[in-house]
Amino acid sequence: MQAKPSFFLSLLYGAVLFLSSAAALVLEIVAGRLLAPYVGMSLYTWTAIISVVLAGLTIGHWIGGRLAEGTLPAATARRRAGIALALAALSSVAALPLLRLGAAPLLAVGIHPVTAIVTLSAGLFLLPSLFAGIVSPILTKLAVDTDPTHTGRTIGRMYALGAAGSILGTLAAGYVFISLIGSVGTVLSVAGLYTALALALLAGQRRAFVALLGGLVVTATALAAIPQALASPCAVESDYYCLRVEDFSGQSGRDSAVLVLDHLGHGINDRAQPTLFHSSYLHFSDEMAARRFGRDRLDAFFIGGGAYTLPRAWSQSFARPHLHVAEIDPQVTRIAQDRLWLAPDAKGVIVDHRDARLALQSLPRVPQFDVVFGDAFHDIGIPPHLVTREFHTEIAARLKPGGFYAINVIEARHEPRFLFALLQTLAHDFAAVEVWVDGDEMAQGERITYLVLASDRASDTAILRSNRFFYRHWLRLRGDQVRAKVQEARVPDLTDDFSPVDRLMAHVLLAPEIGEK
């Protein structure tokens, strides 16, 4: 008669451990998305989040082991695990108002960027992980006590269930929850799951059960009183970005808007005049394309769509455009059409929702483009596979004679190590590699937007001027001086095997005077 209750108790303990482990990893994955609108998504962000979550679980396991020690009555052990899960639920929900209300003041203080990332990660996600970590040792002890004749087997099963739950949580967060219900909905779902598991463990313990229900009512009332705590800064949460569109009319004096991906602006569109470029690097690319190829036919490939500012402009300003835009995120295209005035049937625009490298390599390896435009860099977030020699070889093979590959690189004024590595790598496949800068930006700040142009022939001028809408002029840096600097820097070639972009760009993030433009 003892076997049946023991079986159901073992099943309960295993299920709670499996699901609580899944919830802990869901929260770890969603943490990156929650922080992205404030500090971006980088190696430093993920390093901080993973370290904090592992630290929380480690401390929680240690505490849980102490709480499970000795000949503890099963009801007491279940109550302790249930309380830990209730606290995990409460601290998970609390992360939302803490983030919304605390992130901006913290960042406004001007502390070191990495310190800000670690502080936010620890303040928001240490406690949920700690409370979730307490549960595992207690449940494992309960399972062992339920079947003391198979201790090793029971411990192995509980470890396996915890690991399997972590795998499920990682997959569910990345492939289902965030894109389906958003980051706020995912956090609330995690808190709801923790609460349900706590109630399951506290069943039959009236006082603890009622206390937990009372806590739920208080928490729900508090959240209802501050609805902004649950408001997402994202208009759309895709599989790749937190997207929103902000009005730019106040700055431009015209009906215009800026696309924001995570925490950075990524293209400003003017409603009435698509060929008005607020961003200097886009204006430069437009002027250079017109100078080299005129305004009749243009064949271009875009590595990333962004706000579709340049494809939208070239669709109108060239008589016969063929504009192949490889934008990996369909939501970026959709928001550009819905809120940034990109016409779904824009002349000559072909949208390809694949990774840009995959899309380019799927095309015939013959000269077919006048321009390949790199617009997949997000501030210091640079996809390593899009800057390697192997990719450059593919680009060079598809450029027509006289065609160019244009990339904007936001780097330090002094010792821009990633820029040097990129230039050195490009030189293997392009006879002419040039660096241009906006003449007005030369004397501003410690961070510069460098305009890199790679081609089979040099530009026919060292100064490019424009009087369309905005007067701007761009200067080509002296090639001999640039090559000397690259040689002195002793940077590596960027290859598929070794492309240390984050290390080469670390100085931009780690030095606040450079990181703030």
C-alpha positions in Angstrom: 0.0 0.0 0.0 3.0 2.3 0.4 4.1 2.1 -3.2 1.3 4.2 -4.7 1.7 7.3 -2.6 5.5 7.1 -3.0 5.1 6.9 -6.8 2.9 10.0 -6.9 5.2 11.9 -4.6 8.2 11.0 -6.7 6.3 12.1 -9.8 5.4 15.4 -8.1 9.0 16.1 -7.0 10.4 15.3 -10.4 7.8 17.4 -12.3 8.4 20.4 -10.0 12.1 20.2 -10.4 11.8 19.8 -14.2 9.5 22.7 -14.6 11.2 25.0 -12.1 14.5 24.4 -13.9 12.9 25.2 -17.2 11.5 28.5 -15.8 14.9 29.5 -14.5 16.4 29.2 -18.0 13.5 30.9 -19.6 14.2 33.9 -17.4 17.9 33.8 -18.2 17.2 34.0 -21.9 14.5 36.7 -21.6 16.9 38.7 -19.4 18.9 39.6 -22.5 15.9 41.0 -24.3 14.8 42.9 -21.2 18.1 44.7 -20.9 18.6 45.3 -24.7 16.5 48.5 -24.9 18.7 50.0 -22.2 22.3 48.7 -22.7 22.1 46.8 -26.0 22.9 43.2 -26.8 26.6 42.4 -26.7 29.1 39.8 -25.5 29.3 41.9 -22.3 25.6 41.8 -21.7 25.4 38.0 -22.1 28.5 37.5 -20.0 27.0 39.5 -17.1 23.6 37.7 -17.4 25.0 34.2 -17.5 27.4 34.9 -14.7 24.7 36.4 -12.5 22.2 33.6 -13.1 24.9 30.9 -12.4 25.9 32.8 -9.2 22.3 32.9 -8.1 21.8 29.2 -8.8 25.0 28.3 -7.0 24.1 30.3 -3.9 20.6 28.9 -4.0 21.9 25.3 -4.3 24.1 25.9 -1.2 21.2 27.3 0.8 18.9 24.6 -0.4 21.3 22.0 0.7 21.4 23.5 4.2 17.6 23.6 4.4 17.3 20.0 3.3 19.8 18.6 5.8 18.9 16.1 8.5 15.8 14.1 9.2 13.4 16.8 8.0 9.7 16.0 8.0 8.4 15.9 4.4 5.7 18.5 5.0 8.3 20.9 6.3 10.6 20.3 3.4 7.8 20.8 0.9 6.8 24.1 2.7 10.4 25.4 2.4 10.5 24.5 -1.3 7.1 26.1 -1.9 8.2 29.3 -0.1 11.3 29.4 -2.3 9.2 29.1 -5.4 6.8 31.8 -4.2 9.8 34.1 -3.6 11.2 33.2 -7.1 7.8 34.2 -8.6 7.7 37.5 -6.6 11.3 38.5 -7.4 10.7 37.6 -11.1 7.7 39.9 -11.3 9.6 42.6 -9.3 12.3 42.7 -12.0 9.9 44.4 -14.4 9.1 47.6 -12.4 12.6 47.7 -11.1 13.9 47.7 -14.6 11.4 50.3 -16.0 11.9 52.7 -13.0 15.6 52.1 -12.2 17.5 51.6 -15.4 17.3 55.2 -16.7 18.4 56.9 -13.5 21.3 54.3 -13.1 22.5 54.9 -16.7 22.1 58.7 -16.3 24.7 58.7 -13.4 27.4 58.1 -16.0 29.0 55.0 -14.4 31.2 52.7 -16.5 29.2 50.8 -19.1 30.3 47.4 -17.9 29.5 48.3 -14.3 26.1 49.4 -15.4 25.5 46.1 -17.2 26.6 44.0 -14.3 24.7 46.1 -11.8 21.4 45.8 -13.7 21.9 42.1 -14.3 22.6 41.4 -10.6 19.9 43.7 -9.3 17.2 42.2 -11.4 18.1 38.5 -11.9 20.3 37.4 -8.9 17.4 36.8 -6.5 15.0 35.0 -8.9 17.9 32.6 -9.7 18.8 32.2 -6.1 15.3 31.3 -5.0 14.9 28.9 -7.9 18.2 27.3 -7.0 17.0 26.5 -3.4 14.4 24.2 -4.7 16.6 21.5 -6.4 18.4 20.1 -3.3 15.2 20.1 -1.2 13.3 18.2 -3.9 16.2 15.8 -4.4 16.3 15.0 -0.7 12.5 14.5 -0.6 12.8 12.1 -3.6 15.6 10.1 -1.9 13.6 9.9 1.3 10.6 8.6 -0.7 12.7 5.7 -2.2 15.7 5.2 0.2 16.6 1.8 -1.3 17.6 3.4 -4.7 19.5 6.5 -3.6 21.9 6.7 -6.5 19.2 6.0 -9.1 17.0 8.7 -7.6 19.7 11.3 -7.4 20.7 10.6 -11.1 17.0 10.9 -12.1 16.6 14.2 -10.4 19.8 15.6 -11.9 18.6 14.5 -15.3 15.2 16.1 -14.9 16.8 19.4 -13.9 19.1 19.4 -16.9 16.3 18.4 -19.2 14.1 21.1 -17.9 16.9 23.6 -18.4 17.2 22.5 -22.1 13.5 22.8 -22.6 13.4 26.3 -21.0 16.2 27.5 -23.2 14.5 26.2 -26.4 11.1 27.4 -25.4 12.3 31.0 -24.6 14.3 31.3 -27.7 11.9 29.7 -30.2 8.5 30.2 -28.7 7.8 32.5 -25.8 9.6 35.8 -26.6 8.4 36.1 -30.2 4.9 34.8 -29.3 4.0 36.8 -26.1 7.0 39.2 -25.7 9.4 39.6 -22.9 6.9 41.0 -20.3 4.5 38.2 -21.1 7.3 35.6 -20.7 8.3 37.0 -17.3 4.7 36.9 -16.1 4.4 33.3 -17.4 7.5 32.3 -15.5 6.1 33.9 -12.4 2.8 32.1 -12.9 4.5 28.8 -13.3 6.6 29.3 -10.2 3.3 30.2 -8.3 1.5 27.1 -9.6 4.4 24.9 -8.5 4.5 26.5 -5.1 0.7 25.9 -4.7 1.2 22.3 -5.6 3.9 21.8 -3.0 1.8 23.7 -0.3 -1.4 21.7 -0.9 -2.7 20.4 2.4 -0.8 23.1 4.4 -3.6 25.5 4.9 -1.8 28.4 6.5 1.1 28.5 4.0 -1.4 28.0 1.1 -3.6 30.9 2.2 -0.5 33.1 2.8 0.6 32.5 -0.7 -2.8 33.3 -2.2 -2.8 36.5 -0.1 0.6 37.4 -1.5 -0.7 36.9 -5.0 -3.6 39.3 -4.4 -1.2 42.0 -3.0 1.2 41.6 -5.9 -1.5 41.8 -8.5 -3.0 44.9 -6.8 0.5 46.6 -6.7 1.1 45.9 -10.4 -2.4 47.2 -11.3 -1.5 50.4 -9.5 1.6 51.0 -11.6 0.6 49.8 -15.1 3.7 51.4 -16.6 5.8 48.8 -14.8 4.5 46.2 -17.2 4.6 48.4 -20.3 7.2 47.2 -22.8 9.5 49.8 -24.5 9.2 47.8 -27.7 6.5 48.3 -30.3 7.4 44.9 -31.7 9.5 42.1 -30.2 10.9 39.9 -33.0 13.2 36.9 -32.9 16.1 39.3 -33.3 15.3 42.8 -31.9 13.2 45.0 -29.7 11.8 47.4 -32.3 10.1 50.7 -32.0 9.7 53.8 -34.1 10.1 57.3 -32.6 9.0 60.6 -34.0 11.8 62.7 -35.3 9.8 65.7 -36.4 10.9 67.8 -33.4 14.6 67.6 -34.5 14.0 67.8 -38.3 11.1 70.2 -38.5 9.6 67.7 -41.0 7.3 64.7 -40.8 10.0 62.1 -40.1 10.7 59.1 -37.9 13.6 57.0 -36.6 13.7 53.2 -36.3 15.2 52.1 -33.0 16.6 48.5 -32.8 17.2 47.6 -29.1 18.6 50.9 -27.7 20.1 52.4 -30.9 18.6 54.5 -33.7 19.1 52.8 -37.1 17.8 55.0 -39.8 15.7 58.2 -40.1 13.1 58.4 -42.9 11.4 61.5 -44.2 7.8 61.0 -45.2 7.6 63.4 -48.1 11.1 63.2 -49.4 12.7 59.7 -49.4 16.0 61.1 -50.8 16.6 63.4 -47.8 19.3 61.8 -45.8 19.7 62.7 -42.1 22.5 60.2 -41.7 25.8 61.3 -43.3 27.0 57.9 -44.2 23.9 57.2 -46.2 24.2 60.5 -48.0 27.8 59.8 -48.8 26.9 56.4 -50.3 24.2 58.0 -52.4 26.5 60.7 -53.7 29.3 58.2 -54.5 26.9 55.8 -56.3 25.6 58.7 -58.4 29.1 60.0 -59.2 30.3 56.5 -60.4 27.2 55.3 -62.1 24.9 58.2 -62.9 21.2 58.1 -62.1 20.0 55.7 -64.7 20.5 52.0 -63.8 21.8 50.8 -60.5 22.2 47.2 -59.3 22.8 47.0 -55.5 22.8 44.4 -52.8 22.1 45.5 -49.2 23.6 43.6 -46.2 20.7 44.4 -43.8 17.7 46.6 -44.4 17.5 48.7 -41.3 14.9 51.4 -41.8 15.2 50.8 -45.6 16.3 54.5 -45.9 18.7 53.9 -48.8 16.6 51.3 -50.8 13.6 53.6 -50.4 15.6 56.6 -51.7 17.3 54.7 -54.6 14.0 53.2 -55.7 12.9 56.8 -56.4 16.1 58.5 -57.5 17.4 55.9 -60.0 15.5 55.3 -63.3 16.1 51.6 -63.4 17.0 50.3 -59.9 17.5 46.6 -59.0 17.8 46.6 -55.2 18.3 43.2 -53.5 17.8 43.8 -49.7 18.9 40.9 -47.5 17.1 41.6 -44.1 17.1 38.7 -41.8 14.2 39.9 -39.6 10.8 40.1 -41.4 9.5 42.3 -38.6 12.0 45.0 -39.6 10.5 45.0 -43.1 7.0 45.1 -41.7 7.6 48.0 -39.4 9.4 49.9 -42.3 6.3 49.4 -44.4 3.8 50.2 -41.7 5.4 53.1 -40.0 8.4 54.3 -42.0 6.7 54.8 -45.4 8.4 52.1 -47.3 6.0 51.2 -50.2 5.4 47.4 -50.3 5.7 47.7 -54.1 8.7 50.1 -54.2 10.2 50.1 -57.6 13.1 47.6 -58.0 13.2 46.5 -54.3 13.5 42.8 -53.7 13.3 41.8 -50.1 15.1 38.6 -49.0 14.5 37.5 -45.5 17.6 35.5 -45.0 21.0 36.1 -43.4 22.9 38.4 -45.8 25.8 36.1 -46.3 23.6 33.1 -47.1 21.5 35.3 -49.5 24.6 36.6 -51.3 26.2 33.2 -51.6 23.0 31.8 -53.1 23.4 34.2 -56.1 25.5 33.3 -59.1 29.2 34.0 -58.5 29.5 36.4 -61.4 29.8 40.3 -61.5 26.2 41.6 -61.1 26.2 44.5 -58.6 27.4 48.1 -58.8 27.1 48.5 -55.0 27.2 46.2 -52.1 26.1 48.2 -49.0 26.8 46.9 -45.5 24.0 48.1 -43.1 24.0 45.2 -40.6 26.2 46.8 -38.0 24.5 48.1 -34.9 26.8 50.5 -33.2 29.5 48.2 -31.7 27.3 45.1 -32.4 29.0 43.7 -35.5 28.2 40.2 -36.8 31.7 38.5 -37.0 30.7 36.4 -40.1 30.0 39.5 -42.1 33.5 41.0 -41.8 35.7 38.0 -42.7 38.0 37.5 -45.7 35.9 34.6 -46.9 32.8 36.9 -47.1 34.8 39.7 -48.7 35.9 37.2 -51.4 32.2 36.4 -52.1 31.4 40.1 -52.4 34.3 40.9 -54.7 33.3 38.1 -57.0 29.9 39.7 -57.5 30.9 43.3 -58.0 31.0 44.7 -61.5 34.1 46.6 -62.7 34.2 49.9 -60.9 31.6 48.7 -58.4 32.2 49.3 -54.7 31.5 47.8 -51.3 30.5 50.4 -48.7 30.6 49.9 -44.9 30.1 52.4 -42.1 32.2 51.7 -39.0 31.7 53.5 -35.7 35.1 53.5 -34.0 37.5 55.5 -31.8 39.3 58.5 -33.2 42.6 57.2 -31.9 43.7 53.6 -32.4 40.5 52.2 -34.0 41.7 48.6 -33.9 38.7 47.0 -35.5 38.8 49.5 -38.4 42.5 48.6 -38.9 41.7 44.9 -38.9 38.8 45.4 -41.4 41.0 47.4 -43.7 43.8 44.9 -43.6 41.4 42.1 -44.4 39.7 43.9 -47.2 43.0 44.6 -48.9 43.4 40.9 -49.7 40.4 41.1 -52.2 40.1 44.7 -53.2 42.8 46.8 -55.0 41.5 50.1 -53.6 40.5 50.3 -49.9 39.6 53.8 -48.9 38.5 55.5 -45.6 36.3 58.5 -45.8 35.0 60.8 -43.0 32.5 63.5 -42.8 34.4 66.8 -42.8 32.2 68.3 -40.0 32.7 65.3 -37.8 36.5 65.3 -37.9 36.7 67.8 -35.0 33.9 66.3 -32.9 34.3 63.9 -30.0 36.4 60.8 -29.5 34.2 58.6 -31.7 33.9 58.8 -35.5 31.8 57.2 -38.2 34.3 56.0 -40.7 33.0 55.3 -44.2 35.0 52.4 -45.8 34.9 52.0 -49.5 36.4 48.9 -51.2 36.7 48.6 -55.0 38.8 47.4 -57.9 39.7 51.1 -58.6 40.2 54.2 -56.5 37.8 57.1 -56.4 38.5 59.9 -58.8 38.4 62.6 -56.0 39.7 63.1 -52.5 36.8 65.4 -51.6 33.1 64.6 -52.2 30.6 67.5 -51.8 26.8 67.6 -51.8 24.4 70.5 -51.7 21.2 68.4 -51.9 19.1 69.2 -48.8 22.1 69.4 -46.5 25.5 70.8 -47.4 28.0 68.1 -46.5 31.5 67.3 -47.6 33.5 64.1 -47.1 37.3 63.7 -47.0 39.3 60.7 -48.1 42.1 59.9 -45.6 45.5 59.7 -47.2 46.1 56.1 -48.2 49.8 55.9 -47.3 49.1 57.2 -43.8 46.2 54.8 -43.3 48.3 51.8 -44.5 51.2 52.8 -42.2 48.8 52.9 -39.2 47.3 49.5 -40.1 50.8 48.0 -40.3 51.8 49.5 -36.9 48.7 48.2 -35.2 49.6 44.6 -35.8 46.0 43.5 -35.9 44.9 40.0 -37.2 43.2 39.3 -40.5 39.5 38.6 -39.9 38.6 35.0 -41.0 35.8 32.6 -40.4 38.2 30.7 -38.1 39.3 33.8 -36.2 37.2 37.0 -36.1 37.7 38.6 -32.6 35.3 41.5 -33.3 34.3 42.0 -29.6 37.9 42.1 -28.5 38.9 44.6 -31.2 35.9 46.8 -30.4 36.2 46.5 -26.6 37.9 49.9 -26.2 34.7 51.6 -27.6 32.5 50.1 -24.9 35.1 50.1 -22.0 36.1 53.8 -22.4 33.0 56.0 -21.6 34.5 59.0 -23.4 34.6 56.9 -26.6 31.4 55.0 -26.0 29.4 58.2 -25.8 29.3 60.1 -29.0 
